[in-house]
Amino acid sequence: MTKGFTVGQKYSHEEYMQLSIEEMRKSRGEHIDRADPKVGAVLVDKNGAYFDKAHRGELRVGDHGEFTLLERKHSEKDLSGFTLYTTLEPCVKRNLPKKGCYKRCINARLKKVYIGHYDPDPTVASNGSKLLMNAKIEVGFYDKKYEEIIASENEQFFKEAAKRAEDEITKEIQPAIDPIENELIEFQLHDFSEEAQRTMIDKMGLSYKIGTDAWKGYLSRMKLIKVDEESQTARPTGLGLLLLGQKPEQHFPQARIKFTVWSESEDPKIEDFKGPLVLLPGKIEQYLGFVFPKGFSSRTSFNRTEKVEASYSALYEVIMNAMVHRDYRIDGGRIMVDIDDEKVVVSSPGRPLCTIEQLNSFTAPSFSRNAKIAHIFFEMGLVEERGFGMEELGKVETFGLPKPRFVMENDSLKATLFRLVSPVNETLPDTELLGVDVLREHKSLTTKQYAKISGLKERQARNHLVALVSNKYAKKEGTKYVWIE
């Protein structure tokens, strides 16, 4: 995309993302012994019109792209209410007297920041976006295809950044940005499970040994323990207890996964899973093998000759990603997996960072509110990618099944995976099939209620419901759309 952008003229969200990537490619590095990040930034005024752009090192080698745009170019301008597009998550900390770029965004009083890729350092990933949100700045994320382009252009820098994070020895005590990373004074390191620690070390290919200073250093950098430098004692953080604790449910009773298998001829069968998060995937995969004995041979392969049960791989991925992305601050909000003959519904507490629309269009990026859990699960091979496993979820279509669908309901993200081809999918456009499942479950909804559940704008929600009426799946009664049984 090479086109001129005129100041004061409005362009599309897609075009602003593309422009920032073009600008990113112009970045100038300052080091000869290591790779520097490539960053492009685009500023949009409060009316949605193009204002300016910048890239790393544009005016002075070493200057970050956001700093160049917000302060080197426009320090005297009132940027309040503006929107920033930046290809890399704003940095959190720089050597004094420099400030992290997240602070520059806050000081500029920006209204919204769109981020193309999370910080590649797993010890600080997602901190920049969380600090922006804490400052009441709206945060959005690029679609996955652009995230992948940014990752490819920065491949060497990302590799080196992750390696530096693993090797770095940091003695400085840093405050927790996420409350889940605070120390738990009622727990000790012996409350960690040795099996969980060994499993994490082995599956991540780490060279540490349990109990050594090197292992404790790694746990400290990942915010799994908090070290008191004066007393030289350490305690688990909430994050560490979730991942490695023998009984994390003692502090996080919501950190359980409840399976319910429904049958018309039998009472529902209920199975609860608890314990350290790093050990749950193996237990859940074994359990799924009992629940789905046919066609669910393994996570990585499908048997095309069996009755269509291709949703197994997708189901495993959805459950793993629910563990990674859920909001562990919500008391009483467990992950629920409801299984019947037609579908599987996975309910995960909390609203995702991406939009419901991105999930339903399979363009969701790899951002997570629990970036360290995402990193550990990815390095352990427990998830296909750090995001929502869009590639794995998309495979079910090749087996003739409807695509998985996502909705928000009662502060939980619900993912529905279909085991059978629904008879109600012949005449509706694929984009409107979501309405079938939502309205059939709720029986009666207004446009506003449907928009809230589906995550769509009211205009799109109305189009979905009108399509259901046109195709005789629903009828209009006053302000409500009613499912026809």
URGIHU-V865684 format. One record per pair of residues at least 12 apart in sequence whose C-alpha atoms are under 10 Angstrom apart, sorted by the first residue. I is the first residue (numbers start at 1). J is the second residue. Records with the same first field share a line. If there is no record, write none. Layout:
I->J, J
This chain:
1->15, 18, 19, 21, 22
2->18, 19, 22
3->15, 19
4->19
5->19, 49, 50, 51, 52, 53
6->49, 50, 51, 52
7->44, 45, 49, 50, 51, 52
8->44, 45, 47, 48, 49, 50, 51, 52
9->44, 45, 47, 48, 49, 50, 51
10->44, 45, 47, 48, 49, 50, 51
11->44, 48, 49, 50
12->48, 49, 50
13->48, 85, 114, 142
14->142, 143, 146
16->41, 42, 43, 44, 50, 53, 84, 85, 86, 114
17->40, 41, 42, 85, 86, 87, 114, 115, 116, 141, 142, 143, 146
18->40, 42, 85, 87, 142, 146
19->40, 41, 42, 53, 85
20->39, 40, 41, 42, 43, 53, 54, 55, 84, 85, 86, 87, 116
21->38, 39, 40, 41, 42, 55, 85, 86, 87, 116, 146, 147, 149, 150, 153
22->39, 40, 41, 55
23->38, 39, 40, 41, 42, 53, 54, 55, 56, 58, 65, 86, 87
24->37, 38, 39, 40, 41, 42, 53, 54, 55, 56, 65, 86, 87, 88, 150, 153, 154
25->38, 39, 40, 55, 56, 150, 153, 154
26->38, 39, 40, 54, 55, 56, 57, 58
27->39, 40, 54, 55, 56, 57, 58, 61, 62, 64, 65
28->55, 56, 57, 58, 59, 60, 61, 62, 63
29->56, 57, 58, 61, 62, 63
30->56, 57, 60, 61, 62, 63
31->61, 62
34->156, 157, 160, 161
35->154, 155, 156, 157, 158, 159, 160, 161
36->56, 62, 154, 156, 157, 158, 160, 161
37->56, 64, 88, 120, 153, 154, 155, 156, 157, 158, 161
38->55, 56, 57, 64, 65, 87, 88, 150, 151, 153, 154, 157
39->54, 55, 56, 57, 64, 65, 66, 86, 87, 88, 89, 90, 116, 150, 153, 154
40->53, 54, 55, 56, 58, 64, 65, 66, 69, 85, 86, 87, 88, 116, 150
41->53, 54, 55, 56, 64, 65, 66, 67, 68, 69, 70, 84, 85, 86, 87, 88, 114, 115, 116
42->54, 55, 65, 66, 69, 70, 83, 84, 85, 86, 87, 114
43->66, 69, 70, 79, 82, 83, 84, 85, 86, 110, 113
44->79, 81, 82, 83, 84, 85, 110, 112
45->79, 80, 81, 82, 83, 84, 110, 111
46->79, 80, 81, 82, 83, 110, 111, 112
47->81, 82, 83
48->82, 83
49->82, 83
50->83
51->82, 83, 84
52->69, 70, 73, 74, 84
53->65, 66, 68, 69, 70, 73, 84, 85, 86
54->66, 67, 68, 69, 70, 72, 73, 86
55->67, 68, 69, 86, 87
56->68, 69
59->72, 73
60->72
64->90, 91, 100, 101
65->86, 87, 88, 90, 101
66->84, 85, 86, 87, 88, 90, 91, 100, 101, 102, 104, 105
67->90, 99, 100, 101, 102, 103, 104, 105
69->84
70->84, 101, 104, 105, 107, 108, 110
71->104, 105, 107, 108
74->108
75->108
77->108
78->108, 109, 110
79->105, 107, 108, 109, 110, 111
80->105, 106, 107, 108, 109, 110, 111, 112
81->108, 109, 110, 111, 112, 137
82->105, 108, 109, 110, 111, 112, 113
83->105, 109, 110, 111, 112, 113, 114, 137, 138, 139
84->105, 110, 111, 112, 113, 114, 115, 139
85->112, 113, 114, 115, 116, 140, 141, 142
86->113, 114, 115, 116, 117, 141, 142
87->114, 115, 116, 117, 118, 141, 142, 146, 147, 149, 150, 151
88->114, 115, 116, 117, 118, 119, 120, 128, 147, 150, 151, 154
89->101, 102, 113, 114, 115, 116, 117, 118, 119, 120, 125, 126, 127, 128, 129, 141
90->102, 103, 104, 105, 113, 115, 117, 118, 119, 126, 127, 128, 129, 131, 132
91->103, 104, 118, 119, 124, 125, 126, 127, 128, 129
92->119, 124, 125, 126, 127, 128, 129, 131
93->124, 128
100->128
101->128
102->127, 128, 129, 130, 131, 132, 135
103->128, 131, 132, 135
105->132, 135, 137
106->131, 132, 133, 135, 136, 137
109->135, 136, 137
110->132, 136, 137, 138
111->136, 137, 138, 139
112->132, 133, 136, 137, 138, 139, 140
113->129, 132, 133, 137, 138, 139, 140, 141
114->129, 138, 139, 140, 141, 142
115->128, 129, 139, 140, 141, 142, 143, 147, 367
116->140, 141, 142, 143, 144, 145, 146, 147, 148, 149, 150, 151, 365, 366, 367
117->141, 142, 143, 144, 146, 147, 148, 149, 150, 151, 365, 366, 367
118->141, 147, 151, 365, 366, 367, 368, 371
119->158, 161, 162, 367, 371
120->151, 154, 155, 157, 158, 159, 160, 161, 162, 163, 165, 375
121->158, 159, 160, 161, 162, 163, 164, 165, 166, 372, 375
122->161, 162, 163, 165, 166, 221, 222, 371, 372, 373, 374, 375, 376
123->162, 165, 166, 218, 220, 221, 222, 223, 371, 372, 375
124->165, 177, 221, 222, 223, 371, 372
125->367, 368, 369, 370, 371, 372, 375
126->177, 178, 367, 368, 369, 370, 371, 372
127->176, 177, 178, 369, 370, 371
128->177
129->141, 353, 367, 369
130->177, 178, 369
131->177, 178
134->177
139->353, 354
140->353, 354, 355, 367
141->353, 354, 355, 358, 364, 365, 366, 367
142->354, 358, 363, 364, 365, 366, 367
143->354, 358, 359, 361, 362, 363, 364, 365, 366
144->358, 362, 363, 364, 365, 366, 367, 387, 390
145->363, 364, 365
146->363, 365
147->363, 364, 365, 366, 367
148->365, 366
165->218, 221, 222
166->206, 217, 218, 221, 222
167->214, 217, 218, 221
168->217, 218, 221
169->214, 217, 218, 220, 221
170->217, 218, 220, 221
171->217, 220, 221, 227, 228, 229
172->227, 229
173->220, 221, 226, 227, 228, 229
174->221, 223, 226
175->226
176->223, 226, 237
178->223, 238, 239, 369, 370
179->237, 238, 239, 329
180->223, 224, 237, 238, 239, 240, 241, 242, 328, 329, 370
181->222, 223, 224, 225, 226, 236, 237, 238, 239, 240, 241
182->223, 224, 225, 226, 235, 236, 237, 238, 239, 240
183->223, 224, 225, 226, 227, 234, 235, 236, 237, 238, 239, 240, 241
184->225, 226, 235, 236, 237, 238, 239, 240, 241, 251
185->226, 234, 235, 236, 237
186->235, 236, 251
187->234, 235, 236, 237, 238, 241, 245, 251
188->225, 233, 234, 235, 236, 237, 241, 245
189->211, 216, 225, 233, 234, 235, 236, 237, 240, 241, 244, 245
190->211, 235, 236, 245, 246
191->235, 236, 241, 244, 245, 246, 247, 248
192->235, 236, 240, 241, 242, 243, 244, 245, 246, 247, 248, 276
193->241, 243, 244, 245, 246, 247, 275, 276, 279
194->210, 211, 244, 245, 246
195->244, 246, 276, 278, 279
196->243, 244, 245, 246, 275, 276, 277, 278, 279, 280
197->209, 210, 211, 215, 243, 244, 245, 276, 278, 279
198->210, 244
199->244, 278, 279, 380
200->243, 244, 278, 279, 376, 377, 379, 380
201->215, 380
202->380
203->278, 376, 377, 378, 379, 380, 381, 382
204->375, 376, 377, 378, 379, 380, 381
205->379, 380
206->218, 379
216->234
219->236, 237, 240
220->234, 235, 236, 237, 240
222->239, 240, 372, 373, 375, 376
223->236, 237, 238, 239, 240, 372
224->236, 237, 238, 239, 240, 241, 242, 243, 244, 372
225->237, 238, 239, 240, 241
226->240
238->251, 252, 328
239->328, 370, 372, 373
240->276, 277, 373
241->275, 276, 277
242->255, 275, 276, 277, 278, 328, 373
243->275, 276, 277, 278, 279, 280, 373, 376, 377
244->275, 276, 277, 278, 279
245->275, 276, 277, 278
246->274, 275, 276, 277
247->274, 275, 276
248->274, 275, 276, 277
249->274, 275, 276
250->275
252->328, 329, 330, 331, 332, 334
253->274, 328, 331, 332, 333, 334
254->274, 327, 328, 329, 330, 331, 332, 333, 334, 335, 349
255->273, 274, 275, 276, 277, 323, 326, 327, 328, 329, 330, 331, 332, 333, 334, 335
256->272, 273, 274, 275, 276, 277, 280, 323, 332, 333, 334, 335, 336
257->271, 272, 273, 274, 275, 280, 284, 319, 322, 323, 333, 334, 335, 336, 337, 346, 347, 348
258->270, 271, 272, 273, 274, 334, 335, 336, 337, 338, 346, 347
259->271, 272, 273, 284, 287, 335, 336, 337, 338, 339, 346
260->272, 336, 337, 338, 339, 340, 344
261->291, 337, 338, 339, 340, 341, 344
262->338, 339, 340, 341
263->339, 340, 341
264->340, 341
268->338, 339, 340
269->339
270->337, 338
271->287, 337
272->284, 336
273->335
277->320, 323, 324, 373, 377
278->373, 376, 377, 380, 382
280->320, 323
281->316, 319, 320, 323, 377, 382, 383
282->382
284->316, 319, 320
285->298, 299, 312, 316
286->298
288->312, 315, 316
289->312
291->339
292->309, 312
294->306, 307, 308, 309
295->307, 308, 309, 310, 311, 312
296->308, 309, 310, 311, 312, 313
297->309, 312, 313
298->312, 313
299->311, 312, 313, 314, 315, 316, 317
300->312, 313, 392
301->313
302->399
304->399
307->399, 419, 420
308->396, 399, 400, 401, 419, 420, 421
309->396, 399, 401, 418, 419, 420
310->393, 395, 396, 397, 398, 399, 400, 401, 417, 418, 419, 420
311->343, 344, 392, 393, 394, 395, 396, 397, 399, 401, 402, 403, 404, 417, 418, 419, 420
312->344, 393, 396, 417, 419
313->392, 393, 395, 396
314->389, 390, 391, 392, 393, 394, 395, 396, 404, 417
315->337, 344, 345, 346, 392, 393, 404, 415, 416, 417, 418
316->382, 383, 389, 392, 393
317->382, 383, 384, 385, 388, 389, 390, 392, 393
318->345, 346, 347, 348, 383, 388, 389, 390, 392, 393, 404, 415, 416, 417
319->335, 336, 337, 345, 346, 347, 348, 383, 388, 415
320->374, 377, 382, 383, 384, 388, 389
321->348, 368, 374, 377, 382, 383, 384, 385, 386, 387, 388, 389
322->335, 336, 346, 347, 348, 349, 350, 352, 388, 413, 414, 415
323->335, 348, 349, 370, 373, 374, 377
324->348, 368, 369, 370, 371, 372, 373, 374, 375, 376, 377, 378, 383, 386, 387, 388
325->348, 349, 350, 351, 352, 353, 367, 368, 369, 370, 371, 373, 374, 386, 387, 388
326->347, 348, 349, 350, 351, 352, 368, 369, 370, 412, 413
327->348, 349, 350, 351, 352, 368, 369, 370, 411, 412
328->348, 349, 350, 369, 370
329->349, 350
330->349, 350, 411
331->349
332->349
333->347, 348, 349, 350, 411, 412
334->347, 348, 349, 412
335->347, 348, 349, 412, 413, 414
336->348, 349, 412, 414
337->414, 415, 416
338->416
339->416, 417, 418, 419
340->418, 419
341->418, 419, 420
342->417, 418, 419, 420, 421, 422
343->404, 416, 417, 418, 419, 420, 421, 422
344->404, 415, 416, 417, 418, 419
345->404, 405, 406, 413, 414, 415, 416, 417, 418
346->406, 412, 413, 414, 415, 416, 417
347->406, 407, 408, 409, 411, 412, 413, 414, 415, 416
348->408, 409, 411, 412, 413, 414, 415
349->408, 409, 410, 411, 412, 413, 414
350->408, 409, 410, 411, 412, 413
351->369, 407, 408, 409, 410, 411, 412, 413, 414
352->364, 367, 368, 369, 408, 412, 413
353->365, 366, 367, 368, 369
354->366, 367, 368
355->454, 455, 456
356->405, 406, 407, 408, 413, 453, 454, 455, 456
357->405, 406, 407, 454, 455, 456, 457
358->406, 455
359->388, 390, 404, 405, 406, 407, 415, 455
360->390, 403, 404, 405, 406, 407, 415, 431, 434, 454, 455
361->390, 394, 403, 405, 406, 431
362->388, 389, 390, 391, 393, 394, 403, 404, 405
363->388, 390, 391
364->387, 388, 389, 390
365->386, 387, 388, 389, 390
366->385, 386, 387, 388, 389, 390
367->386, 387, 388
368->386, 387, 388
371->386, 387
373->386
374->386, 387
390->404
393->405, 417
396->417, 418, 419
399->421
400->420, 421
401->417, 418, 419, 420, 421, 422
402->416, 417, 418, 419, 420, 421, 422, 425, 430, 433
403->416, 417, 418, 430, 433, 434
404->416, 417, 418, 434
405->417, 418, 433, 434, 437, 438, 454
406->434, 438, 453, 454, 455
407->434, 437, 438, 450, 451, 452, 453, 454, 455, 456
408->450, 451, 452, 453, 454, 455
409->452, 453, 454, 455
410->452, 453
411->453
412->453
413->453, 454
414->453, 454
416->434, 437
422->437
424->436, 437, 473
427->467, 468, 471
428->464, 467, 468, 470, 471
429->464, 467
431->460, 464
432->460, 461, 463, 464, 465, 466, 467, 468
433->464, 467, 468
434->454, 464, 465
435->450, 454, 461, 463, 464, 465, 466, 467, 468, 473
436->464, 465, 467, 468, 473, 474, 483
438->450, 453, 454, 483
439->465, 468, 473, 474, 481, 482, 483, 484
440->473, 474, 482, 483, 484, 485
441->483
442->482, 483
443->474, 480, 481, 482, 483, 484, 485
444->474, 475, 476, 477, 479, 480, 481, 482, 483, 484
445->465, 476, 477, 479, 480, 481, 482, 483
446->461, 462, 465, 476, 477, 478, 479, 480, 481, 482
447->459, 460, 461, 462, 463, 464, 465, 466, 479, 480, 481
448->461, 462, 479, 480
449->461, 480
450->462, 464, 465, 480, 481
451->464
462->481
465->480, 481, 482
466->481
468->481, 482, 483, 484
469->481, 482, 483, 484
472->484
473->485
